[in-house]
Amino acid sequence: MTIDLELRRDVGDRIDENGLNALVKEFGYLSETLVSGRMFDRFRRDNWLSNDALSRFDSGSRGPAMISMQLHGAYQLSKILEILEIYTTEATKLYNEAMARVGPIGLSIGKILNGMPSELLSLTVEKACNGMRDLVKLSHVNHRFRGVAEGLPHLCSHIAPNTTPSGLDASIAWSKNVGLQIQISQYQCIPANTREVPLQLYLDKIIPVSHRWQSLELLCANENFLQDPTGYVQIQTRITGLHLPSLQCLEYTYMRSGIPGENVSPSGHIYSTWRVPNLRDALFRKIIPKPFAHSITTLTLELPHRVRNDEELSHHLKGVHLFLKESPSIEVLRICTPFLINEGFNVTYPRVVMPNVRNISLRCTFVAFEDPKIHPLSSFMRSLNLPTISELRIEFEIHDKVGFNAHHTLAREVDITDTILLLIPSDSHRIRTLSFEIVSNSYNLLPSFHIPFHVLPSLQDLSLECSGHSNNILLTSERPSHSYDFPPIKRLSIYGSRKEGESFLEQILRLFAKSNGEELKPLVDIKYCSSITEARAIELVGAGSLKYSTAR
């Protein structure tokens, strides 16, 4: 029999508006609090219903204002109870009516799921789960679902401090023998951080299974960090000298106390005490790693914050240089320099051979120089001997000393080509994939840039992206001092060009045709370029070789 779900318009007439507002307010407090179950703590305090305030009633030491507030609070609670009773009754009716219609559908879906082949049911359960909690819930459906859930231990392999001790035990048990993704933070020793398992207890649980650690995110610091040495002592004493045979990925962040010129504490280089024969991917933040026995293939370095001092940057890069000298296994190298490079500070680094590096990414920020100058990062890049390099990506943000958003009547023209060119390693003739992302955030500058194709004879894939608050970057024509064969570019991507993009594209296609023939054209991807119309792009490239989009 068909059952209609009744629309009860009389419910609102039975609800007191003031009481409903109070209930909504209290649920708002619930969403703001860190620990559920403390919904009415603020209500008790605001309405003088705390244990301390009520005890004054017993001693007779309360005034008229307190009495009035307590009576009002009690009245509000009575209205909340009335509303909750109405909602409970109506919700029960609606649930019963809905289940009469929806319940059979759910049973049918359950039968379909239960009749699936084991492999398909396993994939369905895996897609439906967002971590261990969901997996455990599904394991309670029936015996077959439990068997499927127990066959997905990798869904329980993420071990983080923001769990309960029982949840931590369950994750380790349910993950069986699969590799674990571990997070450790010295913040766990801060008393106010009540949502995280205390560091000592956490280490007690995860160190016995350290042979299963597959990835590790570690945040540690010195003994002065937040004036709490507890975490420092725990990290220094508990995880020094670990044997981590399964560790493949390391994400390491070092926090200092903020004292200028402060040295790294012994715990800062604790990774150098580990045995990590299978470590392949490493990210170091705010610290220059010391040489240690490793077989890292992908290395990412986010250099420590500096006091806007290029001399300090040169010191940091010297430490990077020493690490790379002892790291012939590296194949992918990423370096990010914080703050501005704002001086022409030249330093010489000895040549170092990186026999396996094929991919380099740089992210840096410069003050626009009046004249191209040697700086520590360019000297560092020129010191690398890269016999196998094939890919280079440079993210380059340019600023002006005048200010971030200051507007001047006459903007200063500046050619940033040579500044960027200095970042290209001397083995540029081997580069096949090249990407430039140039960000301009100064309205006082009119930066121009051209690609030095004459030093890139093997280039096949070129990507140019212009962006920023004042994206007025001018892509200009190259004027080499001698003729050369244009590289055999197969793919060209231009994003965000607002100035002279059309003439730049014309120049590239003309030089390409001169060296490779009129019949050949590279694939061209143009996105969000107001300086190149789609009609003109089709005319230059041809519809078959063009991908054009106005989306950001």
N, C-alpha and C positions, 0 to 999 in steps of 0.2 A: 504494500500500500504506500502511495506517495505521501510523504510528510512535508508540509510546508514549514520553512523556517520563519517563524513569526517575527515581524518587526514591531517591537514593543516601544511605542512612542510615549507611553506613560511613565517610563523609568525616570526620565529627566524631571518630571513633576514631583517625584518622591524624594529628590536629592536636595539637601540644603546647600546653597551655593557657597556660603562661608565655610562650611565643613569640607566641601570638595576642594576649595582653594587651599585649605590647611593640609589636606591629604596630598594634593599635588606638590605643595611646598616641601612636605616631608619626603616624598619620593625624589624630589630634586636633591635634597640632602643626601639621600641614599646613593644617587649616581655620582655625587662629588666625593664621597668618603672612600678611603682606600680599602676598608675592610667591611664587607657586607655583614648585616646583622647589627649595625650600630645606627640604624635609621633614626631612632628617636633620641639619640644622645643630645643632639643640638636642641631638639624640642624641649627636653627636660631642662636644659640649661636656660633657654630663652624664656621659659615660663615658670622659672623658680620651682621646678619639680625634681631637682637633683636630690640625692640623699642628704647632702649638707643642708640644703634649703628646707627640706621636710623635717630635718631634725630640729630646726629652730621652732617649728610648730609645737613639737613635744615640750620644748623648754619655755615656750611662751614669749620668745624674743623676736617675734616677727611684727612688722609694721603694717599699716593699712594698704600701702602700695603692693607689698608682697602678697598679702591676702587676696587682693583683687587680681593680681597676676596669676596666682595659683588657681583661683576659682575659674578664671577665664581659660586657663590651660586645661582644667578638668572638663569644662564645657566643650572645648574643641575636641578633646579625646572622645567624648560621648557622641559628637557628630561624626567623627571618623569611624567609630564603631557602627553607627547606623548605616553609613554609606558602604562600608565593607560588607555588612550583612546583606544589603540590597544587591551589591555587585556579586556576592557569593551565590545568592539565590538565582539571579539571572544568568550568571555564568554556568551554573549547574544545569539549568533548563536548556540553555543553548548548546552545551556540550552533549547532552543526551539526544537532542534533536539532530545535531550534526553527525554524531556517530551512527545514528540510524541510517543516514544516507552515505556517509563517508566510510564507515567501518567495513562494510562488505568490499568496497573498492580496495581498502588497505589490505584485507585478507587476500584478495585476488593478486595484488602486487606481491604480497609476501609469498604466495604459492609460485608465482612466476620466478621470483628471485631464488627461492629454494630449489626450483627445478632446473636452474642454470647449470651448465657444466662447471666443474670446480675452477678451471682457469678463468672463465668469464665472471663467475661470482667473485673471485679474488680481485679481479680488476675493478669490478663495481664497488666492492667494499673499500678498496684503496682510494678510489676517486671520492667516495662519500666521507672519508675520514680526514679530519684536520688534527692529527696528533693522537697521542695515546688515549686521551679521555674518550674520544669518539670510538676508537677501536675497542676499548673495553666495553662500552655500551652495546655495540653490535655483537660482541662475543656472548652476550647474555640472551640473544634471540633464541638460539637452539644449539644442539650439539654440533651441527654442521657449520653454522656460522662461527662457533668458537674455534673449530679446527681451521677455518679460513683465516680468522683473526690471528691465531697463533702462528700462521704461516707468513705473516707480514711484520716481522720484527723490526724492519728498518723504519717503520712509522713511529717507533718508540725510541729511536737512537739519538734524538736531540736532547742533550742534558744541559739545563740552564739553571742559574741560581734562583730565578723567580718561580719556585715551586715549593711544595711542602716536603718534609722529610719522607712521608709515606709515598708521595708522588715520585720522589727521587728513587726510592727503593723499587717502586713498581716499574719505572722506566728502565732501570738497569736489568731487572728480572725479565721483563717482557721483550727486551731487545735481544735476549739470548746471546749469541756470539758474533753479531754483526758489528761493524765498525761504528764507533760513537763520535758524535759531534759535541764537543765539550766547550763550555764557556766558564771561565774563571775570572772573577773581578775582585780587586782589593776593596772596592766599595762595599762588599759584603760584610766588612767589619765595622761599618758605620752604624751605631745603635739605631738611628732614625730609619734605617732601611729595613723596615720590619717585614717587607714582602719577600725577602730573599733568605734562603737558608744560610745560617751563620757559616763563615768560611771554614772554621775548624771542622765542623760536622760535615760540611760539603766535601772537603778533602778526604775525610775519613771514609766516605762512601765511594769516591771516584778514583782515588789512587790505587786501590787494589785491582781495578780493572783498567789500569793505564796501558796495558798491552793491547787494548782494543781501541784506544783513542785514534781516530782517523783524521779528525780536524780539531784544531784548538784555537779558540779566541781567548787571549789572555790580556787583561789590563792590570798592570802592576805599577808600582811607584817606589819612591824612596821612603825612608823612615819618617820624614817630616810631612808626608802628604796628609793634609787635613788634620795635622797634629794628632794622628792616631797611628802608633807604630805596630799595632796588633797584626794588621794584615801583612805588613812588611816582614815581620818575624815569621808568620805562618808560611808565606810564599818562599822566603829564603831558606827555611829549614825543611819544609815538607816536599817541595818539588825540585830541589837541587839534585842533579845527577840521575834523573829519571832515564830509564830505557824505554823508548817509545817506538817499538818496531813497526807499528801500523800507521804512524803519523805521516800523512801526506800533505796536509795544508796547515799552515800556521798564520794566524792574524794576531800580531803582537803590538800592543799600544803601551807606551811608557809615559806616565804622568809625573811631572816635577812639581815641586812646591811653589814655583814661581820666583825663586830667588835668583837674581841675575848672576850668571857665571857659575851656577851650581853644577857640580859634577854628577855623573850617573852613579847611583849606589850599586853595590855588588849584585843586588837582586835585579837590577836593570838589565844585566847581561846574563840572566839565568839560563836562557836558551843555549848558551855556549857550553853548558855543563851536561846537556842531554846527549844521548845517543839516538840519532834519528836517521837511520840508514835509508829510509824510503821517503824522506821529506822532499817534495817536488815544488810546492807552491808556497811562497812566503811573502807576507806583507808586514813591513815594519813602519810604525807611526811614531814620530817625534823622538826617534833615536837612530843613531848611526850604528848598525850592527858591527860587532867585532868578528873577525874571521873565526870560523869554527868548522869542524868536519861536517860536510853536507854534500848532497847531490841535487841542490835546488836547480830547477829548470826555468821557473817563472819567479822573478823577484820584483816586488813593488816597494818603493821607498818614498814615504811621505816625510820629508826632512823636518827636523825640529823647527819650531817657530823661532824667528830671529828678532832682534831689536832693530830691524831695518838697516842691517849692517852687512855690506857685501864682503867685508873681510871675514866676518863670522861664517858667511856662506862658503867662502873658499876653504875655511877650516873643515866644515862639514863635508864638502866634496872631497877633500883630501882623505877623510875617513872612508867615504864611499869607494874611493880609488883603491885604498888598501884592501877593502873587502873584496872588490872585484878581482884584484890581482890573485887572490886565493880561491877564486870561484870560476874555474873554467867550464863548469857544467851548465852555466846559465845560458838559456836560449831566448828568453823574453825579459826585457829590462824596462821598467817603468819608473820614472823619477818625477816627483812633484815638489817644487820649491815654494814655500809660503811667503807671504808678504811681497814687497816690491824689490826688484833689482834696480837700484837707483843711482849707481855710481859706475864709472869706468875703472874697475879694479882688476888689473891684469895679474895673473898668477900662472906659473908654468907647472904642469903635471907631467911626470915621465910617461912615456908610451907604455900601454898595457895591452896585451893581445887577449881578445875575447873570442876564442876560436869558434864558439857555437852560437853566438848571439845573432839572431835573424830578425828580431823585432824589437824596436825601441819606441817608447812613448815618453814625451816630455810635457809637463804642464808648468807654466811659469808666468810671472807677471812683471812687466817692465814699465819704468818711466820712460816716456819718449825721449830719446837722446837727440840733442842738436846735431851731433855728428856720430856716425857709427863708432862704437868703442868696444874694445875687448872687455869681457866680464868673466867672472869665475866659471859660470855654466858653459859658456862657449869654449873656454880653454879646456874645460873638462871633456867636452864632447870631442874636441880635436885631438885629445890624447888617446882616444880609444882606437885600437886597430881591430876592424870588424870584417874579417875576410868572408863571412857568410851572411852579412846583413842583406835583407830583401825588403823590409817594411819599416817605415818611419812615420810617426804621428807626432805633430807638434801642436799643442794648445797654447796659444799665446794671447795674453791679455795686456793691452796697452793703456797706460794712464798718463795723466799730465800733472805736473807739480802744482798747478794752479788750484786744482780741486776736482771733485767728482762730478758735480752737476752745474758748475759755474758757466754762465753764458757770456761770451765776449762778442763784440761786433765783428771782429776779424779773427777767424780761426787760423791757426798756424799750420801750414803744410809741412808734413814730415814724411820722408821715405823710410819705411821700416824694413825694406828688403834686406839690407846688409845686416841689420840686427838679427833678423831671423836666419839669414844665410849662414851666419856664424855658428848657428846651432846644428847645422847639417854636418855630419861626420865626413872626414876626408875620403871615406870609401863610398861616396855618393854614387859613383858609377855603377855600383851593384844594386842600387835601390830600384825595386820594381813597383812597389806600392807606396804612395806618398799622400799624406793627409795633413792639411793645415786648417786649424780652427782659430780664427782671429777675432778677438773681442775688443771692441772700442767702447770705452765708458767715459769719454771726455768730449764735451761739445767744443772745447778749445782747440781740438786737433782735426786735421784732415789727413789721415794716414793713407799712403799709397803703397802698393805692393805688387811685385811681379815675380813670376816663377823663373828661376834660373835653369831653363831647360838644357842649356849647353853643358851643365855638369851632371845631367841625369840621362845618360844615353840609353839606359835599360828600362826607363819608366813605362809602365803599362797601365797603371790604375792611379788616377789623380782625383783627389777630393778637396774642394775648397769651400769652407763655411765661414760666412761673415755674420757677426751678431753683436749685441751690446745695446746699451741705452741710447748711444749716439752712433748707431751703425752707419757711418759715412765713409767706409773703407773703399778706396778706389783701386780697382784691378787695372793695372796699366800694362802697356806693351813693353816687351823686353827689347833692349838695344845692345846686343852683344858686340864685342869689338871684332869678331871674326865669324865667318859662316860655319855652320855645323849641321849635322843630320838630325832632324827632329825625331825625338823618341817615338817608338811604335805604340802610342797610347791606344788601349783597347776600350777603356772606360773613363769617362770624365763626369764628375759630379760637381755642380755649383749650387750652393745653398745660400739664400739670404742676401744676394748681391743687389744693392740699391743704386750703385753708380757704375756706369760704363761696362756693365756686364755683357751687353750685346757686342760692343767693339772687341772686348776681350775674347769672346767666343769666336768671333770672326777671325781674329788673329791666330788663334790656336788651330782652327780648321784650315786656314790658309797655309800655315807652316807644316801642318800634318800632310796636306795634299801635296805639297812641294817635295816632301821626302818619301811619301808612301803611295802617291798616286791619287788621282781624283776619284777613282771608283771605290776606294776604301774610305770608310768613315767610322770613327769610334762610336760606341754607345754613349749617349749623353743623357744624364739625369739632371733636370733643372727643377728646383723646388723653392718656392717663395722668393722669387727673384723679380722685383718690380722693374728692374732695368732690362729685362728680356721678355718680350711679349711671346705668347705661344705661337702666333702666326709667323713671326720672324724666326723663331727657333725651328719650326717645321721647314721653313724655307731654307735655312742654313743646313740643317742636319738631315731632314727627311723624316717622315712620320714613322717609318720602320725602325729607325735608330734612336728615337727620342722618347723619353719619359718625362712628362711635364706636369707639375702640380703647383697649385697656389697655396696649399696647406702648409702650416708651419712645421 
